[in-house]
Amino acid sequence: MDFDVLIIGAGVVGLAVAEQFTRHHYKVLIAEKEPKIGTGVSSRNSEVIHAGIYYPKDSLKSALCLRGKHLLYEYCPQNKVGFNKTGKFIIATSKDELLLLEKIKHNASEAGLNELFLTTQQEIKNLEPDILCHGGLFSPSSGILSAHELMESLKQKVEANNGDFLFLSTVKAIEKNSQSDGYLVEIIDSSGEATEIEVSKIVNCAGLYSDEVAKVLGVFDDSYKIKFSKGNYFKFAKPKYLFRHLIYPVPLPKLHGLGVHVTIDLNGQVKFGPDVESMSGNIEDYSIDENRRESFYIAIKKYLPEISLDELVPDMTGIRPRLASENEFNDFIINEESSKGFPGIVNCIGIESPGLTASLAIGEFVFDKIK
């Protein structure tokens, strides 16, 4: 074999998987279509360390978020990755939502998260005086981190353990080698030149294009189909408020979004978002429609009544690799494909939020599946 493991995609999940295998002395190649690591989903998000509040008991999202959060809070200080355990308030902007907070707390407890605390309007006002609400739910284990520093740290570990990166490269085809039980993989670089390698195992961590890569690998089915979903962010034209905590509204139905929330970065900068914008096709369009400013203003004004419409300006966008299924809840897909006749191939598909939080745990999980 040229390599023990081929990992397709050098976002935070691909890097975490690569770090696991190289740590255990596997010979690893990471193929990435972009010129550097983490240019897609991994670098266009809120950079939040999620507590694991919203996901159903026994789901991968719940288990890997809870485990991943624990791993991140160990990893970041040990590896000089910037982070801040800020805590988070989920706030009720109407009295009716107070009952929903109790339901969220109960469901989180069922899934294994017991560190949520109902808080009064006055308690929140004492800590965040600009916030208007009827009460809230406090999550002390929520936080923020530098996704860029995390990915760069993982890349350095992979390289230190002799992992190889191949940028501007796309996996074009694979076929089984019946004589060696490996896979012959054709990789095309940016000039169109083809290289063939043989590998024992393949892990698909291609994010937005993970369903297309699954087709190339020959292990696609309809449940793997991805539908792009854009999330827009706005910010203040001039700094206006200082927040100490993350501020979230009660989430949207069916977990199609967590609502337009207040996110702070490690420098104290504030942004609002993301919203949920349906896209007509799977095209990486990161432009912001400024007409969405009014919907942001209406959502934010519920808990920040002093803002004005003209204070908000576009900040950034991200795109979620959302499963196209209309199920009420779509879990992560992390499947080892022996049942489809492809042993040693793992597909990681639909890794949207809380993918960043869960990344180190996903690395462990994939490694355990095919080590």
C-alpha positions as CSV (number, residue, x, y, z in Angstrom):
1,M,0.0,0.0,0.0
2,D,1.1,3.6,-0.7
3,F,-0.9,4.7,2.3
4,D,-2.8,3.1,5.1
5,V,-5.5,5.7,5.1
6,L,-6.7,8.3,2.5
7,I,-8.8,11.1,4.1
8,I,-10.8,13.3,1.7
9,G,-11.2,16.8,3.0
10,A,-9.0,18.9,5.2
11,G,-11.7,20.7,7.2
12,V,-11.7,20.4,11.0
13,V,-13.3,16.9,10.9
14,G,-10.8,15.6,8.3
15,L,-7.9,17.0,10.3
16,A,-9.3,15.5,13.5
17,V,-9.6,12.1,11.9
18,A,-6.1,12.4,10.4
19,E,-4.6,13.3,13.8
20,Q,-6.1,10.2,15.3
21,F,-4.7,7.8,12.7
22,T,-1.2,9.5,12.5
23,R,-1.0,9.5,16.3
24,H,-1.3,5.7,16.1
25,H,1.4,5.5,13.4
26,Y,-0.8,4.9,10.4
27,K,0.6,6.3,7.1
28,V,-2.0,8.9,6.1
29,L,-2.7,11.1,3.1
30,I,-5.2,14.0,3.2
31,A,-6.5,15.1,-0.2
32,E,-8.1,18.6,-0.3
33,K,-9.5,20.3,-3.4
34,E,-8.7,23.8,-2.0
35,P,-5.2,25.3,-1.7
36,K,-5.2,25.2,2.1
37,I,-7.0,23.7,5.1
38,G,-10.4,24.7,6.4
39,T,-11.7,27.0,3.7
40,G,-15.3,25.8,3.8
41,V,-17.8,24.9,6.6
42,S,-15.0,24.8,9.2
43,S,-14.1,28.5,8.9
44,R,-17.5,30.0,8.3
45,N,-19.5,29.5,11.5
46,S,-20.1,30.9,14.9
47,E,-17.0,29.2,16.5
48,V,-19.1,28.1,19.4
49,I,-18.4,25.2,21.7
50,H,-21.8,23.8,22.1
51,A,-22.9,22.2,25.4
52,G,-25.1,19.5,23.8
53,I,-28.5,20.9,24.7
54,Y,-30.8,20.3,21.8
55,Y,-30.1,16.9,20.4
56,P,-32.1,13.7,21.0
57,K,-31.0,11.1,23.5
58,D,-28.9,8.3,21.8
59,S,-28.2,10.4,18.7
60,L,-24.7,10.7,17.3
61,K,-25.0,14.5,17.5
62,S,-25.7,14.3,21.2
63,A,-23.1,11.7,22.1
64,L,-20.3,13.3,20.0
65,C,-21.1,16.8,21.0
66,L,-20.9,15.9,24.7
67,R,-17.7,14.0,24.2
68,G,-16.3,16.6,21.8
69,K,-16.9,19.5,24.2
70,H,-15.0,17.6,26.9
71,L,-12.1,16.9,24.5
72,L,-11.9,20.5,23.3
73,Y,-11.7,21.9,26.8
74,E,-8.8,19.6,27.4
75,Y,-7.1,20.1,24.0
76,C,-7.3,23.9,23.7
77,P,-5.3,24.9,26.8
78,Q,-2.8,22.1,26.3
79,N,-2.1,23.2,22.7
80,K,-2.4,27.0,23.0
81,V,-5.7,27.2,21.0
82,G,-7.6,30.3,22.0
83,F,-10.9,29.6,23.7
84,N,-13.2,31.1,26.3
85,K,-15.8,29.2,28.4
86,T,-18.2,32.1,28.3
87,G,-21.5,30.3,29.2
88,K,-24.7,30.9,27.3
89,F,-28.2,32.2,28.0
90,I,-31.1,30.8,26.1
91,I,-33.7,33.6,26.6
92,A,-37.5,33.7,26.6
93,T,-38.6,36.8,24.7
94,S,-42.3,36.1,25.7
95,K,-43.9,34.4,28.7
96,D,-45.1,31.5,26.5
97,E,-41.4,30.7,25.8
98,L,-40.7,30.1,29.5
99,L,-42.5,26.8,29.3
100,L,-40.4,25.9,26.3
101,L,-37.2,26.5,28.3
102,E,-38.4,23.9,30.9
103,K,-39.0,21.5,28.1
104,I,-35.5,22.1,26.6
105,K,-33.9,21.6,30.1
106,H,-35.8,18.3,30.5
107,N,-34.8,17.0,27.1
108,A,-31.2,18.0,27.7
109,S,-31.2,16.1,31.0
110,E,-32.6,13.0,29.3
111,A,-29.7,13.1,26.8
112,G,-27.1,13.4,29.7
113,L,-26.6,17.1,30.1
114,N,-27.6,18.1,33.6
115,E,-25.8,21.4,34.0
116,L,-28.5,23.8,32.8
117,F,-30.1,26.3,35.2
118,L,-33.3,28.2,34.9
119,T,-32.6,31.9,35.5
120,T,-34.9,34.9,36.2
121,Q,-35.2,38.1,34.3
122,Q,-33.4,40.0,37.0
123,E,-30.5,37.5,37.2
124,I,-29.9,37.9,33.5
125,K,-30.3,41.7,33.7
126,N,-27.6,41.8,36.4
127,L,-25.2,40.0,34.1
128,E,-26.3,41.3,30.7
129,P,-28.0,44.7,31.3
130,D,-28.8,45.4,27.7
131,I,-30.8,42.2,27.2
132,L,-34.6,42.3,27.5
133,C,-36.3,38.9,28.3
134,H,-38.7,37.2,30.6
135,G,-36.2,34.7,31.9
136,G,-33.7,32.2,30.6
137,L,-31.8,29.0,30.8
138,F,-28.1,29.2,31.6
139,S,-25.5,26.8,30.1
140,P,-22.2,27.2,31.9
141,S,-20.3,24.8,29.6
142,S,-21.0,26.6,26.4
143,G,-18.1,28.7,25.0
144,I,-16.1,29.9,22.0
145,L,-12.8,29.0,20.4
146,S,-10.6,29.9,17.4
147,A,-11.5,27.4,14.7
148,H,-8.4,28.5,12.7
149,E,-6.0,27.9,15.6
150,L,-7.6,24.5,16.3
151,M,-7.2,23.4,12.7
152,E,-3.7,24.7,12.4
153,S,-2.8,22.9,15.6
154,L,-4.2,19.6,14.2
155,K,-2.4,20.1,10.9
156,Q,0.9,20.6,12.7
157,K,0.3,17.4,14.7
158,V,-0.5,15.4,11.6
159,E,2.6,16.7,9.8
160,A,4.8,16.0,12.9
161,N,3.5,12.4,12.8
162,N,4.4,12.1,9.1
163,G,1.0,12.7,7.6
164,D,1.0,14.0,4.0
165,F,-1.2,16.7,2.5
166,L,-2.2,16.9,-1.2
167,F,-3.9,20.3,-1.9
168,L,-5.7,21.4,-5.0
169,S,-6.5,17.7,-5.6
170,T,-9.7,15.9,-6.3
171,V,-10.5,12.2,-6.0
172,K,-11.7,11.2,-9.5
173,A,-12.2,7.4,-9.2
174,I,-11.6,4.3,-7.1
175,E,-11.7,0.6,-7.7
176,K,-11.1,-2.4,-5.5
177,N,-7.8,-4.3,-5.9
178,S,-8.9,-7.9,-5.4
179,Q,-5.3,-9.1,-5.0
180,S,-4.5,-6.9,-2.0
181,D,-7.9,-6.0,-0.5
182,G,-7.0,-2.4,-1.0
183,Y,-8.4,0.4,-3.2
184,L,-6.8,2.0,-6.2
185,V,-7.5,5.7,-6.2
186,E,-7.1,8.2,-9.0
187,I,-6.4,11.7,-7.9
188,I,-6.4,14.7,-10.3
189,D,-4.4,17.8,-9.4
190,S,-5.2,21.4,-10.5
191,S,-3.3,21.1,-13.8
192,G,-5.4,18.0,-14.7
193,E,-2.5,15.5,-14.1
194,A,-3.6,12.2,-12.7
195,T,-1.9,10.2,-10.0
196,E,-2.9,6.7,-8.9
197,I,-2.3,5.4,-5.3
198,E,-3.3,2.3,-3.4
199,V,-4.7,2.6,0.1
200,S,-6.2,0.3,2.6
201,K,-8.9,2.6,4.1
202,I,-10.7,5.7,2.9
203,V,-12.5,8.3,5.1
204,N,-14.9,10.8,3.3
205,C,-14.8,14.1,5.2
206,A,-15.7,16.3,2.2
207,G,-18.2,18.5,4.0
208,L,-20.5,20.2,1.4
209,Y,-19.4,17.7,-1.2
210,S,-19.5,14.6,0.9
211,D,-22.5,13.2,-1.0
212,E,-20.7,13.7,-4.3
213,V,-17.6,12.0,-3.0
214,A,-19.7,9.1,-1.8
215,K,-20.9,8.7,-5.4
216,V,-17.3,8.5,-6.6
217,L,-16.5,6.0,-3.9
218,G,-19.5,3.9,-5.1
219,V,-21.3,3.9,-1.7
220,F,-24.0,6.5,-2.2
221,D,-27.6,6.1,-1.4
222,D,-30.5,8.6,-1.4
223,S,-30.3,9.2,2.4
224,Y,-26.8,10.7,1.8
225,K,-28.0,13.6,-0.4
226,I,-26.9,17.0,0.8
227,K,-28.9,20.2,0.3
228,F,-27.0,23.5,0.9
229,S,-28.5,25.8,3.5
230,K,-27.0,29.3,3.9
231,G,-26.5,31.1,7.2
232,N,-26.0,34.9,7.1
233,Y,-24.4,37.0,9.8
234,F,-24.8,40.8,10.4
235,K,-22.9,43.0,12.8
236,F,-23.0,46.6,14.1
237,A,-21.6,49.2,11.9
238,K,-19.9,50.6,15.0
239,P,-19.3,48.7,18.3
240,K,-22.3,49.4,20.6
241,Y,-22.7,46.6,23.2
242,L,-20.3,44.5,25.2
243,F,-21.5,41.0,26.0
244,R,-20.0,38.6,28.4
245,H,-22.1,35.6,27.4
246,L,-23.5,34.0,24.3
247,I,-27.2,35.0,23.9
248,Y,-29.6,32.6,22.1
249,P,-33.3,32.8,21.5
250,V,-35.5,29.7,21.9
251,P,-34.6,27.5,18.8
252,L,-36.6,27.3,15.7
253,P,-39.0,24.3,15.2
254,K,-37.4,21.0,14.1
255,L,-33.9,22.3,14.9
256,H,-33.7,23.9,11.4
257,G,-31.8,26.7,13.1
258,L,-31.0,28.0,16.6
259,G,-32.3,31.5,15.8
260,V,-30.5,34.7,15.3
261,H,-28.2,34.7,18.3
262,V,-25.5,36.9,19.8
263,T,-22.0,35.5,19.2
264,I,-18.8,37.0,20.6
265,D,-15.4,36.2,19.4
266,L,-12.2,36.0,21.4
267,N,-11.6,39.7,20.8
268,G,-15.0,40.6,22.1
269,Q,-16.4,41.5,18.7
270,V,-20.2,40.9,18.3
271,K,-22.0,39.4,15.4
272,F,-25.6,38.2,15.0
273,G,-26.7,35.1,13.2
274,P,-26.9,32.8,11.5
275,D,-30.4,32.8,10.0
276,V,-31.6,30.0,7.7
277,E,-31.7,30.8,4.0
278,S,-32.8,28.1,1.5
279,M,-30.7,27.9,-1.6
280,S,-32.0,27.0,-5.1
281,G,-29.0,24.8,-5.8
282,N,-25.8,23.4,-4.3
283,I,-23.6,26.3,-5.4
284,E,-21.0,27.8,-3.0
285,D,-22.4,31.4,-3.0
286,Y,-21.2,33.3,0.0
287,S,-22.8,36.6,-0.9
288,I,-25.2,38.3,1.5
289,D,-28.5,39.7,0.5
290,E,-28.7,43.0,2.3
291,N,-32.5,42.8,2.1
292,R,-32.3,40.3,5.0
293,R,-31.3,43.1,7.3
294,E,-34.9,43.8,8.2
295,S,-35.6,40.2,9.3
296,F,-32.4,40.4,11.4
297,Y,-33.6,43.6,12.9
298,I,-37.0,42.2,13.8
299,A,-35.4,39.1,15.4
300,I,-32.8,41.0,17.4
301,K,-35.1,43.8,18.5
302,K,-37.0,41.2,20.6
303,Y,-34.1,41.0,23.0
304,L,-32.2,44.2,22.2
305,P,-34.9,46.8,21.9
306,E,-32.6,49.8,21.6
307,I,-31.1,48.9,18.2
308,S,-32.0,50.6,15.0
309,L,-32.2,49.2,11.5
310,D,-29.4,51.3,10.0
311,E,-26.9,50.1,12.7
312,L,-26.8,46.6,11.1
313,V,-24.4,45.8,8.3
314,P,-23.5,42.5,6.6
315,D,-20.7,40.5,8.1
316,M,-20.3,37.0,6.6
317,T,-22.1,33.9,5.4
318,G,-21.6,30.1,5.9
319,I,-23.2,27.1,4.2
320,R,-24.5,24.1,6.1
321,P,-24.1,20.6,4.5
322,R,-27.6,19.7,5.5
323,L,-29.1,16.4,4.7
324,A,-31.9,16.8,2.2
325,S,-34.3,14.5,4.1
326,E,-37.4,16.1,5.5
327,N,-37.2,14.2,8.7
328,E,-37.9,16.1,11.9
329,F,-34.4,15.4,13.0
330,N,-31.4,14.4,10.9
331,D,-28.5,12.9,12.7
332,F,-24.9,12.8,11.6
333,I,-24.2,10.0,9.1
334,I,-20.9,8.2,10.0
335,N,-21.1,4.9,8.2
336,E,-18.5,2.2,7.7
337,E,-19.5,0.7,4.4
338,S,-18.8,-3.0,4.7
339,S,-22.6,-3.7,4.3
340,K,-22.4,-2.1,0.8
341,G,-19.4,-4.2,-0.1
342,F,-16.7,-1.6,0.7
343,P,-14.9,-2.5,3.9
344,G,-12.6,0.1,5.3
345,I,-14.5,3.0,3.7
346,V,-16.2,5.5,6.1
347,N,-18.6,8.2,5.0
348,C,-19.0,11.3,7.2
349,I,-22.0,13.0,5.7
350,G,-24.3,15.8,7.0
351,I,-21.7,17.0,9.5
352,E,-23.3,20.4,10.2
353,S,-23.6,21.9,13.7
354,P,-22.4,20.8,16.2
355,G,-19.7,19.4,13.9
356,L,-17.0,21.8,15.1
357,T,-17.7,21.0,18.8
358,A,-17.8,17.3,18.0
359,S,-14.8,17.2,15.7
360,L,-12.3,15.6,18.1
361,A,-14.9,13.0,19.1
362,I,-15.7,12.3,15.5
363,G,-12.0,11.6,15.0
364,E,-12.1,9.0,17.8
365,F,-15.3,7.5,16.6
366,V,-14.0,7.0,13.0
367,F,-10.7,5.6,14.2
368,D,-12.5,3.1,16.4
369,K,-14.7,2.0,13.5
370,I,-11.8,1.0,11.2
371,K,-8.6,0.9,13.2
